[in-house]
């Protein structure tokens, strides 16, 4: 907002004119719409009573909107006039004689008075410029919504350049080393923007003393268009999370599709966002519909205990099929999955030290007599070792937990052949597994960090060898998956990032051991 100073009266701010013109345009638009509506009614004498009533109701709503716009315009105009009047009075004081009765001030005080006047004038100009910037921000960056509540748009434009050495399950963001690929080539190079993200947040009213809010997040990793030329570069949009929240001072209620709250941490990486980093290598994860409640007990000013519990969609890791949505083995039990987590957090030099423990239970029905109770027990930690070092990670042990990333995504095993005298035993078996990951983060500067991570998921060999020719829903029956990763992340500005990452994969299956490497260069813009 630029204020014009002259020997005459203080002029109105130029930003006021633009704002008032904008408001006037809106009012005129509403009036024009109202006139069009009345004309339409007058020109259609055969309109039914119902249509007429609807038209009258629309006209009333437009009149209400007109009144609101006029009131808002008057309020803003009054505010600008008050600010202009205040600045005019300040300017008059600066022009008034410094001595009593209009006489000139003594010469000794003139330099001090002049310096003081210049400082006050400079401060006034800075305040005016700040006010102008705030007005521009309000009218140029506000996201409109159908409701009156504030909406925030956010996102990440992310480009990954990668080079793979060895066969992998997915070129863009591999999770395990495979035994072969479509073209039989071990070395590949590619690029993708499929891991870019879009998000919307809405901040609603207070309900029963709680702040209401909601969010939805998308990426472009939902597959590829069918029969599209170069379709690998036009990924299908998919929903990652979408949830609504009610937040009281110490309690929160969350409903929607959200992260797996019993596994809150994940290795830091921008090379793998479509699947959280080290998914199927020791990091439990799932974006699953859930209803949960959280409560925080404040033990002191710098430490608290948090308790979380909820029910989740009973997912079991089965692949989706085209057509109608069929019930999963967990959903076939007519029961949800149950989960709970408790954690202790203490703030040390402004950094949180957190220790957590979790539990998960999932009833599953795989056939007429094939029922199993899947479960998982996990612990997680985040420990600041110093102002520049942080150690974090997770360990788990579970049974039939492929739906939340355990067992390398495998919940149960089946026997391909029938049991006989030479191969006695069952044809079905739930899969035990154990795994976890650990990360060491080094904060070299506020803008530069380095991360080193190791993770592993290991199904039990006793379960695999108990079946004759075992198989699972997974494309290959994997018996172990291990990953190591090092990366750096540099943020030259708050909205820019550059990262480089090296990852090594070791994957075992019956009769084979595969390895693969990926080098990934990341460039991203946040908004």
C-alpha positions as CSV (number, residue, x, y, z in Angstrom):
1,X,0.0,0.0,0.0
2,X,1.7,3.2,-1.1
3,X,0.7,6.4,0.7
4,X,1.0,9.7,-1.3
5,X,2.3,12.6,0.7
6,X,1.8,16.2,-0.5
7,X,1.4,19.7,0.9
8,X,-2.4,19.2,0.8
9,X,-4.5,16.7,2.8
10,X,-3.4,13.1,3.0
11,X,-4.8,11.0,0.1
12,X,-6.5,7.7,0.4
13,X,-4.3,4.6,0.0
14,X,-4.2,3.2,-3.5
15,X,-4.8,-0.3,-2.2
16,X,-8.2,1.0,-0.8
17,X,-9.3,2.0,-4.2
18,X,-8.5,-1.4,-5.7
19,X,-10.3,-3.2,-2.8
20,X,-13.4,-1.0,-3.1
21,X,-13.5,-1.5,-6.8
22,X,-13.3,-5.2,-6.3
23,X,-16.1,-5.1,-3.8
24,X,-18.2,-2.9,-6.1
25,X,-17.7,-5.3,-9.0
26,X,-18.9,-8.1,-6.8
27,X,-22.0,-6.1,-5.8
28,X,-22.8,-5.2,-9.4
29,X,-22.4,-8.8,-10.4
30,X,-25.0,-9.9,-7.7
31,X,-27.4,-7.1,-8.8
32,X,-27.0,-8.2,-12.4
33,X,-27.8,-11.8,-11.5
34,X,-30.8,-10.6,-9.6
35,X,-32.1,-8.5,-12.5
36,X,-31.6,-11.4,-14.9
37,X,-33.6,-13.6,-12.5
38,X,-36.5,-11.1,-12.3
39,X,-36.5,-10.7,-16.1
40,X,-36.6,-14.4,-16.5
41,X,-39.6,-14.6,-14.2
42,X,-41.4,-11.8,-16.0
43,X,-40.9,-13.3,-19.4
44,X,-42.3,-16.7,-18.4
45,X,-45.9,-16.3,-17.3
46,X,-46.5,-20.0,-17.5
47,X,-43.9,-20.9,-14.8
48,X,-45.2,-23.2,-12.1
49,X,-45.6,-22.1,-8.5
50,X,-42.8,-24.4,-7.4
51,X,-40.4,-22.9,-9.9
52,X,-41.5,-19.4,-8.8
53,X,-40.9,-20.2,-5.2
54,X,-37.4,-21.5,-6.0
55,X,-36.6,-18.3,-8.0
56,X,-37.8,-16.1,-5.1
57,X,-35.6,-18.1,-2.7
58,X,-32.6,-17.7,-5.0
59,X,-33.3,-13.9,-5.2
60,X,-33.5,-13.7,-1.4
61,X,-30.1,-15.4,-1.1
62,X,-28.6,-13.1,-3.6
63,X,-30.0,-10.1,-1.7
64,X,-28.5,-11.4,1.5
65,X,-25.1,-11.9,-0.2
66,X,-25.5,-8.3,-1.5
67,X,-26.1,-7.0,2.0
68,X,-23.1,-8.9,3.4
69,X,-20.9,-7.6,0.7
70,X,-22.0,-4.0,1.3
71,X,-21.5,-4.4,5.0
72,X,-18.0,-5.8,4.5
73,X,-17.2,-3.0,2.1
74,X,-18.4,-0.3,4.6
75,X,-16.3,-1.9,7.3
76,X,-13.1,-2.0,5.3
77,X,-13.7,1.6,4.0
78,X,-14.1,2.8,7.6
79,X,-11.0,1.0,8.7
80,X,-8.9,2.6,5.9
81,X,-10.3,6.0,6.6
82,X,-9.3,5.6,10.3
83,X,-5.8,4.6,9.3
84,X,-5.5,7.5,6.9
85,X,-6.8,10.0,9.5
86,X,-4.2,8.7,12.0
87,X,-1.4,9.1,9.6
88,X,-2.6,12.6,8.7
89,X,-2.5,13.6,12.4
90,X,1.0,12.2,12.7
91,X,2.2,14.1,9.7
92,X,0.7,17.4,11.1
93,X,2.5,16.9,14.4
94,X,5.7,16.5,12.5
95,X,5.1,19.7,10.6
96,X,4.2,21.7,13.8
97,X,6.9,24.1,15.2
98,X,9.1,22.5,17.8
99,X,9.2,25.5,20.2
100,X,6.4,26.9,22.4
101,X,3.7,29.3,21.0
102,X,4.8,28.6,17.4
103,X,8.4,29.9,18.0
104,X,11.3,28.1,16.5
105,X,13.0,25.5,18.7
106,X,16.6,26.3,20.0
107,X,19.3,25.6,17.5
108,X,20.9,23.0,19.8
109,X,17.7,20.8,19.7
110,X,17.1,21.1,15.9
111,X,19.4,18.1,14.9
112,X,17.8,15.8,17.5
113,X,14.2,16.9,16.6
114,X,15.1,16.4,12.9
115,X,16.5,12.9,13.5
116,X,13.5,12.0,15.6
117,X,11.1,13.2,12.8
118,X,12.9,11.2,10.2
119,X,12.8,8.0,12.3
120,X,9.1,8.4,12.9
121,X,8.5,9.1,9.2
122,X,10.5,6.0,8.3
123,X,8.6,3.9,10.8
124,X,5.3,5.1,9.4
125,X,6.3,4.2,5.9
126,X,7.4,0.7,7.0
127,X,4.1,0.2,8.7
128,X,2.2,1.3,5.7
129,X,4.2,-1.0,3.4
130,X,3.6,-3.9,5.8
131,X,-0.2,-3.2,5.8
132,X,-0.1,-3.1,2.0
133,X,1.6,-6.5,1.8
134,X,-1.0,-8.0,4.2
135,X,-3.8,-6.7,2.1
136,X,-2.2,-8.1,-1.1
137,X,-1.7,-11.5,0.6
138,X,-5.3,-11.6,1.8
139,X,-6.8,-10.8,-1.7
140,X,-4.4,-12.7,-3.9
141,X,-3.6,-16.0,-2.0
142,X,-6.9,-16.9,-0.4
143,X,-8.3,-20.2,-1.5
144,X,-12.0,-20.0,-2.0
145,X,-14.4,-22.8,-0.9
146,X,-18.1,-23.6,-1.1
147,X,-18.3,-23.0,2.6
148,X,-17.2,-20.0,4.6
149,X,-14.4,-21.9,6.3
150,X,-10.7,-21.5,5.5
151,X,-9.1,-23.9,3.1
152,X,-5.4,-24.5,2.5
153,X,-3.9,-26.0,-0.6
154,X,-0.5,-27.7,-0.3
155,X,1.6,-30.0,-2.5
156,X,4.9,-31.2,-3.7
157,X,6.2,-31.3,-7.3
158,X,8.8,-34.0,-7.2
159,X,11.0,-35.3,-9.9
160,X,13.0,-38.5,-9.5
161,X,15.9,-39.4,-11.8
162,X,17.0,-43.0,-11.1
163,X,19.4,-45.7,-12.3
164,X,18.9,-49.3,-11.3
165,X,21.4,-52.1,-11.3
166,X,19.8,-55.4,-11.0
167,X,16.2,-56.6,-11.3
168,X,13.6,-55.0,-9.1
169,X,9.8,-55.2,-8.5
170,X,9.2,-51.6,-9.5
171,X,11.5,-49.3,-11.5
172,X,10.4,-46.1,-9.9
173,X,10.4,-47.0,-6.2
174,X,11.6,-50.6,-5.7
175,X,10.8,-52.5,-2.5
176,X,12.7,-55.8,-3.2
177,X,15.1,-57.4,-5.7
178,X,13.5,-59.6,-8.2
179,X,14.9,-62.6,-10.2
180,X,14.1,-61.2,-13.7
181,X,12.4,-58.4,-15.6
182,X,10.4,-58.0,-18.8
183,X,13.3,-57.2,-21.0
184,X,16.0,-59.2,-19.1
185,X,18.2,-56.1,-18.7
186,X,19.9,-55.6,-15.3
187,X,20.8,-51.9,-15.8
188,X,18.0,-49.3,-16.4
189,X,17.6,-45.6,-16.3
190,X,14.4,-43.5,-16.0
191,X,12.6,-40.5,-14.5
192,X,9.2,-40.0,-13.0
193,X,7.0,-37.3,-11.4
194,X,4.4,-39.9,-10.2
195,X,5.4,-39.3,-6.6
196,X,4.3,-35.6,-6.7
197,X,1.5,-34.9,-4.2
198,X,-1.5,-32.6,-3.8
199,X,-3.3,-31.9,-0.5
200,X,-6.2,-29.9,0.8
201,X,-7.0,-28.9,4.4
202,X,-10.1,-27.3,5.7
203,X,-10.5,-25.7,9.1
204,X,-14.0,-25.8,10.4
205,X,-15.9,-24.4,13.4
206,X,-15.6,-25.3,17.0
207,X,-17.9,-28.3,17.9
208,X,-18.5,-29.1,21.5
209,X,-15.4,-27.2,22.5
210,X,-13.2,-29.0,19.9
211,X,-11.5,-27.5,16.8
212,X,-12.7,-29.3,13.6
213,X,-10.6,-29.9,10.6
214,X,-10.2,-32.2,7.6
215,X,-7.6,-33.2,5.0
216,X,-7.3,-35.1,1.8
217,X,-4.0,-36.1,0.0
218,X,-3.4,-37.5,-3.4
219,X,-0.5,-38.7,-5.5
220,X,-0.1,-40.1,-9.1
221,X,1.1,-43.6,-8.3
222,X,-2.2,-45.4,-8.8
223,X,-1.0,-47.3,-12.0
224,X,-0.9,-46.3,-15.6
225,X,-3.6,-45.6,-18.3
226,X,-4.4,-48.7,-20.3
227,X,-3.0,-48.8,-23.8
228,X,-1.6,-45.2,-23.5
229,X,1.6,-44.5,-25.4
230,X,4.4,-43.7,-22.9
231,X,1.8,-44.3,-20.2
232,X,4.5,-44.7,-17.6
233,X,4.8,-40.9,-17.5
234,X,1.1,-40.3,-17.0
235,X,0.4,-42.0,-13.7
236,X,-3.2,-42.4,-12.5
237,X,-4.2,-40.2,-9.6
238,X,-5.0,-42.0,-6.3
239,X,-6.1,-41.1,-2.8
240,X,-3.5,-41.7,-0.1
241,X,-5.3,-40.3,3.0
242,X,-8.5,-38.5,3.8
243,X,-9.7,-37.8,7.4
244,X,-11.7,-35.6,9.6
245,X,-10.6,-34.5,13.1
246,X,-12.0,-33.1,16.3
247,X,-9.2,-31.7,18.6
248,X,-9.8,-30.8,22.2
249,X,-7.0,-29.5,24.4
250,X,-5.8,-33.0,25.3
251,X,-8.0,-35.4,23.3
252,X,-8.5,-36.0,19.6
253,X,-11.0,-38.0,17.6
254,X,-10.0,-39.0,14.1
255,X,-12.1,-40.7,11.4
256,X,-11.0,-41.5,7.9
257,X,-8.3,-43.2,5.9
258,X,-5.1,-42.3,7.7
259,X,-1.5,-43.6,8.4
260,X,-1.1,-46.7,10.5
261,X,-0.9,-45.0,13.9
262,X,0.8,-48.0,15.6
263,X,3.8,-47.3,13.3
264,X,4.2,-43.5,13.4
265,X,7.9,-43.2,12.2
266,X,9.4,-43.9,8.8
267,X,12.9,-43.5,7.4
268,X,13.6,-40.1,5.9
269,X,13.6,-40.3,2.1
270,X,12.2,-38.4,-0.9
271,X,13.1,-41.3,-3.3
272,X,10.2,-43.4,-1.9
273,X,6.9,-41.6,-1.1
274,X,4.4,-43.7,-3.1
275,X,5.3,-46.5,-0.6
276,X,6.7,-45.3,2.7
277,X,10.5,-45.8,2.7
278,X,11.5,-49.3,3.8
279,X,8.0,-50.6,3.4
280,X,8.4,-54.5,3.3
281,X,11.9,-54.1,4.7
282,X,10.9,-53.7,8.4
283,X,8.6,-50.6,8.3
284,X,5.0,-51.5,9.0
285,X,2.6,-49.2,7.1
286,X,-0.9,-49.0,5.7
287,X,-3.2,-46.2,4.6
288,X,-6.4,-47.7,5.8
289,X,-9.9,-46.5,6.9
290,X,-10.0,-46.2,10.7
291,X,-11.7,-44.6,13.7
292,X,-9.4,-43.8,16.6
293,X,-9.2,-41.7,19.7
294,X,-6.1,-40.1,21.3
295,X,-5.6,-38.7,24.8
296,X,-2.5,-36.9,26.2
297,X,-1.7,-36.9,29.9
298,X,0.6,-34.0,30.7
299,X,3.1,-35.1,33.4
300,X,5.0,-31.8,33.5
301,X,5.7,-28.9,31.2
302,X,8.2,-30.9,29.2
303,X,6.8,-34.5,29.2
304,X,3.6,-36.3,28.5
305,X,2.1,-39.8,28.0
306,X,-0.1,-40.4,25.0
307,X,-2.7,-43.2,24.6
308,X,-4.3,-44.1,21.2
309,X,-6.8,-46.8,20.4
310,X,-9.1,-47.6,17.5
311,X,-10.6,-49.9,15.0
312,X,-9.3,-50.3,11.4
313,X,-10.5,-51.8,8.1
314,X,-9.3,-55.4,8.4
315,X,-6.9,-55.5,5.5
316,X,-4.9,-58.7,4.8
317,X,-2.6,-57.8,1.8
318,X,-4.6,-59.4,-0.9
319,X,-4.3,-57.8,-4.4
320,X,-7.3,-56.0,-5.8
321,X,-9.1,-57.3,-8.9
322,X,-11.0,-55.4,-11.5
323,X,-14.7,-55.2,-11.2
324,X,-16.8,-55.3,-8.0
325,X,-15.2,-54.8,-4.6
326,X,-15.0,-58.2,-3.0
327,X,-14.5,-58.8,0.8
328,X,-11.0,-59.5,2.0
329,X,-10.2,-62.4,4.3
330,X,-10.3,-60.0,7.3
331,X,-13.5,-58.3,6.3
332,X,-15.1,-61.7,5.8
333,X,-15.1,-62.2,9.6
334,X,-17.5,-59.3,10.1
335,X,-15.0,-57.8,12.5
336,X,-12.7,-54.8,12.3
337,X,-9.0,-55.0,13.2
338,X,-8.1,-53.6,16.6
339,X,-5.0,-51.5,17.5
340,X,-3.6,-49.5,20.4
341,X,-0.4,-47.6,21.1
342,X,1.0,-45.8,24.1
343,X,4.0,-43.5,24.1
344,X,6.1,-41.3,26.4
345,X,7.5,-38.1,25.1
346,X,10.0,-35.6,26.8
347,X,11.3,-32.5,25.2
348,X,15.1,-32.1,25.5
349,X,16.6,-28.8,24.2
350,X,13.6,-28.3,22.0
351,X,13.7,-31.8,20.5
352,X,11.3,-34.7,21.3
353,X,12.5,-37.9,22.8
354,X,9.7,-40.5,22.3
355,X,9.4,-44.2,23.2
356,X,6.3,-46.1,22.1
357,X,4.7,-49.6,22.3
358,X,1.9,-50.9,20.1
359,X,-0.4,-53.9,19.6
360,X,-2.6,-55.1,16.7
361,X,-5.2,-57.9,16.3
362,X,-6.8,-59.1,13.1
363,X,-9.3,-62.0,12.8
364,X,-9.1,-63.6,9.3
365,X,-11.2,-66.1,7.4
366,X,-9.4,-67.7,4.4
367,X,-11.6,-70.7,3.7
368,X,-14.2,-73.0,5.2
369,X,-11.8,-74.2,7.9
370,X,-8.9,-71.8,7.5
371,X,-9.3,-69.2,10.2
372,X,-6.5,-67.4,11.9
373,X,-6.0,-64.6,14.4
374,X,-3.3,-62.3,13.1
375,X,-1.4,-60.1,15.6
376,X,1.5,-57.8,15.9
377,X,3.5,-56.3,18.7
378,X,5.8,-53.3,18.0
379,X,8.0,-50.8,19.7
380,X,9.3,-47.5,18.2
381,X,11.7,-44.8,19.3
382,X,13.0,-41.4,18.4
383,X,16.0,-40.2,20.5
384,X,18.0,-37.0,20.0
385,X,21.6,-37.9,20.8
386,X,22.8,-34.3,20.5
387,X,21.8,-31.1,18.9
388,X,22.9,-32.6,15.5
389,X,22.3,-36.3,15.9
390,X,19.0,-38.3,16.1
391,X,18.5,-42.0,16.4
392,X,15.0,-43.5,15.4
393,X,13.5,-46.8,14.4
394,X,11.0,-49.6,15.0
395,X,10.9,-53.3,15.8
396,X,8.0,-55.7,15.3
397,X,7.0,-59.3,15.7
398,X,3.8,-60.7,14.2
399,X,1.6,-63.3,12.6
400,X,-0.4,-63.0,9.4
401,X,0.2,-59.2,9.1
402,X,0.8,-58.8,5.3
403,X,-2.0,-56.2,5.2
404,X,0.1,-53.8,7.3
405,X,3.4,-54.5,5.6
406,X,4.8,-57.4,7.7
407,X,6.0,-60.7,6.3
408,X,7.1,-58.8,3.1
409,X,3.3,-58.3,2.5
410,X,2.5,-62.0,2.9
411,X,-0.1,-63.1,5.5
412,X,-0.6,-66.8,4.8
413,X,0.9,-69.6,2.8
414,X,-0.8,-72.4,0.7
415,X,0.5,-75.7,-0.5
416,X,0.5,-76.1,-4.3
417,X,0.3,-79.9,-4.1
418,X,-1.9,-82.1,-2.1
419,X,-0.6,-83.5,1.2
420,X,0.2,-87.3,1.0
421,X,2.2,-89.9,2.8
422,X,5.5,-88.6,1.5
423,X,4.5,-85.0,2.2
424,X,2.3,-84.9,5.2
425,X,1.0,-81.7,6.8
426,X,-1.5,-79.0,6.3
427,X,-2.2,-77.1,3.1
428,X,-2.6,-73.8,4.8
429,X,-0.4,-71.9,7.3
430,X,-0.3,-68.3,8.7
431,X,3.1,-66.7,8.3
432,X,5.2,-65.6,11.3
433,X,7.6,-62.8,10.7
434,X,9.8,-60.3,12.6
435,X,11.7,-57.2,11.4
436,X,12.4,-53.6,11.9
437,X,14.6,-50.6,10.9
438,X,17.0,-48.1,12.4
439,X,18.0,-44.6,11.2
440,X,20.8,-42.2,12.2
441,X,20.2,-38.6,11.2
442,X,23.0,-36.1,11.1
443,X,22.0,-32.4,10.9
444,X,25.1,-30.8,9.3
445,X,23.4,-27.4,9.0
446,X,19.8,-26.1,9.4
447,X,19.5,-26.7,5.6
448,X,21.5,-29.9,5.1
449,X,21.0,-33.3,6.6
450,X,22.4,-36.8,6.1
451,X,20.6,-40.1,6.8
452,X,21.8,-43.7,7.1
453,X,19.2,-46.5,7.4
454,X,19.2,-50.3,7.8
455,X,16.0,-52.4,7.7
456,X,15.0,-56.1,7.4
457,X,11.8,-58.2,7.3
458,X,12.2,-61.9,7.9
459,X,9.4,-64.5,7.6
460,X,10.0,-67.6,9.7
461,X,11.7,-70.5,7.8
462,X,9.8,-73.1,9.9
463,X,6.5,-71.9,8.4
464,X,7.8,-71.9,4.8
465,X,9.4,-75.3,5.0
466,X,6.3,-76.8,6.7
467,X,4.4,-76.8,3.5
468,X,5.0,-78.8,0.3
469,X,5.7,-76.3,-2.6
470,X,4.3,-73.3,-0.6
471,X,2.9,-70.3,-2.4
472,X,1.2,-67.0,-1.4
473,X,-0.8,-64.2,-2.9
474,X,2.4,-62.3,-3.4
475,X,3.9,-62.5,-7.0
476,X,6.8,-64.4,-5.6
477,X,7.2,-66.3,-2.3
478,X,9.9,-64.2,-0.6
479,X,11.8,-65.6,2.4
480,X,13.8,-62.5,3.5
481,X,14.1,-58.8,2.4
482,X,16.9,-56.5,3.6
483,X,17.6,-52.9,2.6
484,X,20.4,-50.3,3.3
485,X,20.2,-46.7,2.3
486,X,22.2,-43.5,2.7
487,X,21.1,-40.0,1.4
488,X,21.5,-36.3,1.8
489,X,18.7,-33.7,1.7
490,X,19.5,-30.1,1.0
491,X,16.9,-27.3,1.3
492,X,18.3,-24.1,-0.2
493,X,15.0,-22.4,0.6
494,X,11.9,-23.5,2.6
495,X,10.1,-24.3,-0.7
496,X,12.9,-26.1,-2.5
497,X,14.8,-29.3,-2.0
498,X,17.5,-31.4,-3.6
499,X,18.4,-34.9,-2.5
500,X,20.6,-37.7,-3.6
501,X,20.2,-41.3,-2.4
502,X,21.8,-44.7,-2.8
503,X,19.9,-47.9,-1.8
504,X,20.9,-51.6,-1.8
505,X,18.4,-54.4,-1.7
506,X,19.0,-58.1,-0.7
507,X,16.0,-60.4,-1.3
508,X,15.8,-64.2,-0.8
509,X,13.3,-66.6,-2.2
510,X,13.2,-70.4,-2.3
511,X,16.3,-71.5,-4.3
512,X,17.5,-67.9,-5.2
513,X,19.1,-64.9,-3.7
514,X,18.8,-61.5,-5.6
515,X,20.5,-58.1,-5.1
516,X,19.9,-54.8,-6.7
517,X,21.0,-51.1,-6.3
518,X,19.3,-47.8,-7.0
519,X,20.8,-44.3,-7.3
520,X,18.2,-41.6,-7.1
521,X,18.5,-37.9,-7.7
522,X,15.6,-35.9,-6.4
523,X,14.4,-32.3,-7.1
524,X,11.3,-30.9,-5.5
525,X,9.2,-27.7,-5.1
526,X,6.9,-27.4,-2.1
527,X,3.8,-25.2,-2.1
